Amino acid sequence: MDLSGEYQILKDAIKEYGTVNSDGRSSCAYGILFDKTANTLEALNGTLRAAKRQKKVAFDAEILMMPNDKDVQVVLLEIE
């Protein structure tokens, strides 16, 4: 499964709407990602799970669900 386009949208959203942590990694709350990518990512959870399996992002849950996980931080693992 090629998720490069979806991953790029996810990566751009984390950088645009998130913050940079002290370790230089960008992170964004799941609730913000959910709201901001609703029109561009049809399956945010699928993209997040695939990116997590590929060690491109990290978050502290198996699957994220709104509204319970809206404050969970999704961390972009690459540093730019």
N, C-alpha and C positions, 0 to 999 in steps of 0.2 A: 504494500500500500504506500503510495507516494503522497506524503503530507507536506511537502516542501512549501507549497503555496499557503496552506492553512497555518503551518508553523510560522511562516513569515508574518502573517496577519497577527497571530498571537504574540510573537516577539515584539512587533511594532507597538501593539497595544500595551504590553507590559512596560515598555520603555516610555511611551507617551503619557500614560495615566498613572504610572507607579512612581516609586522613589528609588534612589540608589542607596543601598545599605552600606555600612561601614566597611564591609569586605569588597565593595566595588560591584556587587551584583544588584541588578534591578529586580524589584518585586512589586506586586500589585495585589490588592484584595480581590478575591474571586467575585464578589458582588459587583465591583467596578468593571472587571473584565466581562462579566455576564451582561451588564447593561450596555457597555460600549461596543461589544462585538455582536450583538443580537442580529444586526442586519448584514453582517459580513461572514460570520462563522455559523454555518447551519447546525453543527454539532460540536459545540464548545467542549463538552465533556469528553467526547471521543478524541478530539485533538489534544486535549490536556493529558489524557491517559496514554496516548501514543507517544507524546513528547516526553512524558515521565519515564516510560519504558526505554526510550532512547537516551535517557539521562540528559535531556535538554532543559527540563524544568523540574522543580521539586515542590511538593506540598505535603502537608501532614494529614493525608486521608487517602483512602482507596479510591473514592469517588466523591466529588463535590456536589452538593445539592443546595439550591436556594430554598428558603432564606436561611436555613440553619448554618451553612458554611460561608455566608457572605463576607465574613471578616478573615477567613483563612488566606494567608499570603501565598501567592504563586511566585516562586523565585526562578528567575532566568539564570541558568547555571553558567552560561558563557559570560565572560567579562570583556567589555570593550573599552 
